[in-house]
Amino acid sequence: MVYVQSSFLTTPHGNMSCIHCHGGDETQNTKETAHVNIVSYPSTDPDKYCGSCHAGAVTSTGTSLHKTQNGYYTLFAKRAGFDLRTDANLTAEFNNECGKCHTTCGQCHVSRPVSVNGGFISGHEFRRTPSMTNNCTACHGSRIGAEYLGENAGYRADVHWLPNAKRCEFCHDANEMHGSGELYDTRYDARNTAMPKCEDCHANARTVNAYHQRHWADGEDKEEVSHLACQVCHSQDYKNCNACHTGGAGITGSSYMTYKIGKNPIKSDRRSYDYTVVRHIPVAPTTFASWGIDNLAQYDSEPTWKYASPHNIQRWTARTDTTGGGECWSKCHNNWVGSLKTYLRESDLENYERQANQNVVIPTN
């Protein structure tokens, strides 16, 4: 293992002394004495070790989801009725089982994240753009990475995936990854960062054909026009999970591929679609029983079918492919059997989650 490459020594970080970031005592001649008070992961304290040169980035990332995991705490509080951080035992349980899924500056720009066993990517080299394989999909691989790269059996890679050309950063820039300094619960809540939308590149898509004009309105004749998110027509099936248990077992049960259209559960001026694809998340009333919480008192306050952004886009999908004749509308309308499989219905819900998803399911009438 090469920890420090000669090429690194000519870079801005390589021109600094080791102790500038890692501490220790450079006057000592033995490993034991030189490594007293050594700091293995300096960016766990970015204000001290990174902020002197990268103040702007440190300030913005201080409240980003990559660092804070704020969404976990907020959604737990909504379902349980209290903040788990007010209980030392629950905080310890969270840190042990869920708190590993966050990252630091170094775990994106120097090494792999600790949650996926860490390790340098290329010696001490700092990379302005993180490695898609070693950083991005190392954490976001089981769902997003597999979808994007076409690793789910029987499904194609996202049309935007072009090796060495279009990678994660093609759509997701540094400002989005770092955050803007505001505290938010989900990536969809961040108002001051440029979260990508299909319209950013496909500005004329709204009028390119009759189907888009019919389903992607600007607000006129809303009683007559369905307002669909792009993924409703252009995503393939995607991975969903139903079972996740604490107690050291992690996610239990198998994930499954499906596709469901539901009412938009986070409708806002920025995501004004009436209908979108939804993904099932693995939380049940008894998920935290091993933590001493036998039932989430306010479980029904949040849906378990959530707004989804599948990374498996294709121009021709099961909804849009008209090979052999026919119209694509027949895949969603005037097809009772097909609509039962496509739309999120009451029959798709477990009894314990029916109330929680009332604002997401599409009535059979």
N, C-alpha and C positions, 0 to 999 in steps of 0.2 A: 504494500500500500504506500503510495507516494502522497505524503501529507502536504508538502510544499514543493511546487514545481519551480524550476528556475524562471520560467516565463512569468510566474506570479510576482516575482520580486521586482519586476519593472512596472507593475500596475500601481494605481494610487493606493490601494489597500496594502500592496506588498512593500511600499515605501515606508509604511508605519512599522514601528517595532512590535514584536509579538505582545509585549506587556500592555501596549496601548489598548488592545481589545481583550486580552486574556488575563491580565494581571500576572501574578507570580513574581519571582525575584530573579532578574536576569544576571545578577552578580554571582549567583551560586553555581557550583560546579557539579552537583549531583541532582539527579531527577527529583528525588524526594524533597530536597530543600528548595530547588528552583520552582517546584509546583505547589508550594504552600500558598493557599488562597487562590488557586488557579480558577478561572471562570471558563468552563467548557463551552457554554452556549451564551455568548455575550448578548445576543439579541433578545434573550428573555427579559432583559432590562434595556429596551431600546432608547429610552430617554437618556440613559447614562452613556451607552456605548455607540449608538447610531445617530442620536439626535444632534451631536455637534456638527456633523456634516450633512445630515439628511433631515433637517428639522421639519420641513413640510411634510415629508412622507411619514415620519414618526407621529406627527400630530394627527394626521388623517387616519392612519391605521390604528390608532389607539382606541377608536370606537367601532372599527370594522368588525364584521362577523367572523373574519378569519382569526381575530384575536379574542373578542369578547364572548362569543357564543350566546349573545343576548337573547336570540330567538328561543333557545332551549329553556332559559329561565322564564321568559315571558309566557310561553305556551304552557309550561308546567304550572305556573301560578294561575293561569286562566282555568285550567282543568282541575287543579287541586284546591284552589281557593286561598293559597298562601305561597310566599316566596320560599323556595327550598333553602336559600342562602341564610335564612334566619335560624336554621337548625344546623348545628355543627355536624351531627351524625349524617344528616342528609347531604350536606355539602361534601363530606368525605366520600360518601357512596357515589355521588355524581362525579367527583374528580377521579375516582378509581375506575369507573365504568364508562362514563360519557365524556369526561373532561379531556381525554387525550386527543380528541378530534379538533384541534386548533393548531395554528402554526405561528411562526415568528419570521422576522425578516430573513434570518439566516437559513431557515428551513425552506424558503422559496428560492433564495438566490445563491446559496453555497452548497447546501446538502439536501438530502431527502428528509421529509418530516420525520420526527421521532416516532409518530404513531405508526409509521410503516418501516420501522427499524433503523431510520436515519442512515448516516454514512455519506462521506463526500461523494460528489458526482464527478468532479475532475480536480482532484487535489483541493487546494485552497482557492481555486479560481472563483471569482464572483461573477455571476451572470446577470446582466441587466434584465434579460427576458428569461424567466424560469423554463426549465425543461418540461415539455408537455408530458413525457413519459415518467420522468423521475420526480416531478413535483405535482403538476395538475392532476393527471389521471392516477397518480399514486394514491391520492386521497379520494378523488371523484371518479373512480374507475368502474365500480360494479354496476352503476347505472349509466352515468353520463359517458364515461369512457367507452364502455362496451357498445352503447348505442352509436356513438359518433364514429367509432372505428369499424362498425359492422361485425362485432364479435359475438352477437347473439345469433344462435343457429337459425338459419332460414330468413334472416333479415339483412338488408343491405346497409352499407355505411352511409352516413349523412352525405348528401350531395355536396356539402361545403367542405368535406374532408379531402384535401389534396396534400399528400406528403411533401414536406419541405416547402409548402407554399401557403396553404390555409390550415392553421392550427388554432389552438384556443385563443391566442392573442389576436387573431384576425377579427374576432367579434368582441372579445373581452379585453379592454385596455387596462393600463396600470391604474388610472383614476378609479375605475370600478372596483378593481381588486383591493386597492388601498383604502377606499372609502373617502368620505369628505369631511370627517370630523364630527358628523352627526351620529347619534345613537339610534339604531333602528332594529327591528325584530326579524325581518326577512329581507332577502335581496330585492324583493319587489317593493319594499317600503322606502328604499333609498331614493330621495328626491333630488339630491344635489350631485349625483354622478350619472354619467352617460351610459346607463344600462342599455344594451343593444335591443333594437326592435327590427323586425323584418323590413319595415318601411325605410329604414336607414339606407339600405342598398336597393330596395325595390320600390322606389318612390312612385312609379307609374303603375304598380300592380293593381291599384284600386280600379282602374278603368281598362285594364288590358283585355278582359273578356267579359262576357255576359254573366258568368258565374260569380266573378269577383264583384261586379256591380250589384248583383242581387244579394250577396251575402256579406258584403263588407261596406256597409253604408257609413256616411258621415253624420248620421243622426236624423236625416229626413225620413219620414214615413216609417218610423220604427215599428208601428203595428203591422206593417206589411213586409218589412225587411228584417231578416235575421242578421245579427251582427256577430260574426264568427271570428275567433282568433285563427291565424293562419294555420296553426298546427291541427285544427279540427279536420282540415282536408288533406294536409300535406305531411302528417307524421305517420309512421308505422306503429305497430304495437310496441309497448314499452314495459319495463319491469315494474312490478308492484309487489308489496309485502303486506302480510297480515299479522305476523306473529313476531314480537320482540319482547324478550323478558330480561329483567335485571337478575342479579344474583350470580353474575359471572358467566352465565350461559350465552350472553350476547343474543344476536338474532337467531331465533329458532324457527323451524319450518322452512319450506322452500318458497323462494320468490316465484312469481309467475308472470307471463307475458299476457297483456290484455290491452284493450283500447276502449276508453269510455268518454263520451261527451256529457258534460254536466253544465249546470248554470255556473257562471263565474262567481266563485266565492270571495274574491277580493276586488270586486268591481270598483273602479275609481276613474278619475278624469284621465289618468295615464294608461289605464288598462280597462277601457270602457266596453270591451266585448260582452255581449249578453251570454254567449256560450263559449266554452273552452274545453280542452281535454283535461281530465282530472286523474290524479294518481293516488292510489291508496297508500296510506302511511301506517306503520305498525305500532299503534298504541291502543290499548284496551283499558277498561276501568281497573283491571288488576295488574297492569304492567309493572308497577312499582311495589308489589306485595312484599318482595324480599327486603325492601327498605323499610317495611313497617307501615306502608300505606295500602291497606286492603282494598280501598275503593277511592277513585278520584271523584270527589264530591260534586264538582262542576264539570264533569266529563262532557256533557252535552253542549258546552259553550263554544266548542271548536269542532269543525267537521274533520272527519278522518279521510275524506276524499278531497285532496287539495289541488289547487291550481298547478298545472304541470307545464314544463317547457322541454319536451323531448328533444334530444339532440340526434334525431334520426330522419331528418327531412328528405323527402323525395318529391319530385314533380308529379310522378305517377304513383299513386297509392291505391289501396283497396277502395278509396272513396272517389278518386279522380280517373281511374283507368276505365276507358270505355271500349277497350278492345273487343271486337265482335259485335259492335253496335250497342244501341241503348244510350241512355243518358246517365250522367253521374248522379243526378238527383234521385234516381231509383235506388241507390245504395242507402240513402237515409230517409227518403219519403216514400210513401205508398208501398212499404215493405215491412209488414208487421213483425215477421220473424227477424229480419235484419235489424230493425230498430230496437228490438229487445236486447240484442247483443251489443249494439252500438251505444245506445243512450244509457246513462246511469239511472236505474229504476229502483223502486223500493225493494224489489226482489233480489237486488244485488247486495243488500245490506244485511249484516248480522243484526239480531234483535237489539243488542245492547247499543248499536250505533245508529239506529233509525232516527231518533230525535236529533242527534248531532248533525245529520246531513240533510235535514228538511229543506234547507235553502240551496242545496246543490243538486238534488235529484230532479229529474224531469218527469212530471206526472204523465201517466199513460194516456190521458185524454188530450 
